[in-house]
Amino acid sequence: MGTRKGIILAGGAGTRLYPLTFGASKQLLPVYDKPMVYYPLSTLMLAGIRDILIVSTPQDLPRFQALLGDGTQLGICLRYAAQPRPEGLAQAFIIGREFVGRDASALILGDNIFYGGGLRVTLQAASRHERGATVFAYYVSDPQRYGVVEFDAQGHALSIVEKPKAPKSHYAVTGLYFYDNRVLDIAAALRPSARGELEITDVNNAYVDRGLMEYDVIDGFWGDAGESIDVYYSVIDYVRQNGANKAAPQASAVAV
């Protein structure tokens, strides 16, 4: 099996968390007693990924470098790349093309927090897939607010629809995606959507159309801490009450 590299997308202006993010990167805000970026970093490390690119704004990159360095203290290799303008999640693969090279990859959003439910086993099993892509689905009561995956009994994704009026399931696509090397060319061939962005849903549906998209259900916790102020504080409450802060990068370094 080849190497899988990781990308943490930690850019954007964090407008949904204003005024907290007026002077600080959203992904550097505290989630209980640790910076938010520690949590997605830990998730990639639990998947066995040791070569990771952090993508952020030019002004925030030095802050991430000061916090995390080159990763040697965690037994990993961290690199950094600038995203001058936020032009969609799939832009991460344009920026990170040279970093990924000929390898498979994983993309995680810097404000997504996962915990529990056999997460390490789920991630490492998905990472062993050499062909195609995997999205990670989470049951929600209000699927109209999310990208929603429709799937069959064999674990194959049949469609992924963004904020559907008539959802075909209650499973939202979270901000964690595993891809084979095809993702680089798929992302490069995308055209901007009506809102001017390179959409990750278009990348995912390119895999669906090829019959190469699978899904895994997250049985533990998933929270999008950047969704709103209310969700941000509810995520902090969960982390504090359930000890999710203990899954720090230092702990993940010895858990694989």
C-alpha positions, 0 to 999 in steps of 0.5 A: 500500500502506498503512502497517504498524505494529509491536508488540513484546510485552515483558511477563510475569514471565519465570518460565521464566528464574528466577532471572535475571528476579527483578529484571529484565525478560526482554526486557532481559537480554543476548543476547551483547552486546546487550539481548534487545529489540534483536533483535525490534526489528531484525526489525521494522525489516528488514521496513520497519516504522518505527512501533512500540509496545512493550508491557510491564509498568508497572514495566518500561516506564521501563526500555525508555524509558530504553534506547530513547527515542523512536526518533529516533536510529534513524530510527523512532518508538517508543511505549509502552503498559502491560500491567498483567496478562499475559492472552494474546498477543492482548491486544496488539491490545486494548492497541494498538488505538488505536495501530494505527488503520486500518493493518495490523500486525505482532506480534513477541514480545520474546524471539524472535530471527530471523537470516539466510536472506534474512530481510529479503527474506522479511519485506518481501515478506510485509509487502506483502500488503494482505489477510489474515495471514501466520505464519512457520514454522520446521522443528522436530524435536519439533513436539508442543511448539509450535503447528504449521501444516498447509499446502498447496502453494499456501502457504495455511495449512489449520490451526494446532494448539497442541501437537498429539499427532499433528502434521500437519507439522514446522513450528512457528509462530514468535512473529512475525505479520503481520495486516491491520486485521481483527485488531483486531476479531477480537481484541476478539471473543475469549473467554478460553481455559481457561487464562484467556488471549486466545490468538493461535492463536484469532486465527490460526485465525479467518484460517484459517477465512476462507481468509486465512492464508498462511505463509512458512518461515524458512530462517535461524535462529529461537530463543525465548530465553525458553523455558528457561534452556538455550535462552536460553544456546543462543541466546546461543551461536548469536548469538555464533558466527554474528554475529547481534548485528551485526543491531542496530537501528543496522544495520537502520536503514540496511539497508531 
